[in-house]
């Protein structure tokens, strides 16, 4: 495990880490475009800005992003610089405390749709990314165990009876002309479990199952995938999450949607020549901290922000 603080310390890289720079370039170019990135970062910069690669000394250094990078069997924690002390040797528990601070900051952010659902984190014995997976998987599994999100979907099917609206032109051209007059091309609404939102949940759960190392997280995610077994497998994006809204009956699913949005907007996972797997969850620190300051003042200091 490597711990890097924004613009502070450096770490030696060796062996397969030589492929890391190219993979991070891929992540940079495949990232979701969001309000966090400046116009320059969105449109003109093609090389990654997550890490600095110091080729002469064979070292890496963190830029302004915080989060975690899984590269093969290695993990790189990118941490806020305000916690850096060059004379202190950071233990796993010390890093976990820093990451809990980041989670606390996120709870006040407005630009990042951090879910409002809170629970005890004492049982989640891992880094903050694993804690996020724990919160998502536990909440979603418990919700799906009692309520399945279903949505009316418009379907076109050939039936032996008329249901909904008869597609007259199709019926005449395809059925009457071929002698299948007893079959009707109908269009109607069906209350379906296989809808866009459930496909998003399934995609995110499969993505996280592939990268989590926590047994409880794996169990929760497998149960989610079992419940949604009849749902189609499709790739999802953060933009899809932004378009989804719920009526009061399904209001509890807003938290699940916000978790999915958080992961899809800030995660990238890819394979490299079927040999190395890279996963990254990265947030631009200056926006996180600015958003936290404003959100904290807005929520906790009455009358300061109008």
Protein Blocks (a to p, Z undefined) as FASTA:
>chain_A
ZZddehiaccddehjllmmmmmmmmmmmmpccdfkbcfklmmmmmbdckbccdfknopac
ddfbgcdddehjbccddddfklgcfkbccdfklmmmmmmmmmmmmmmpmklccdfbdcdf
klmgcdfklmmmmmmmmmmmmmmmmoccddddddddddfbdehjadfklmmmmmmmnopa
mbccdddddddfbbfklmmmmmmmmmmmmmpcbfklmmmmmmmmmmmmmpccddddfklm
mmpccdfklmmmmmmmmmmmmmmmmgccddehhlaccddddddfklmmmmmmmmmmmmmm
ghkaZZ
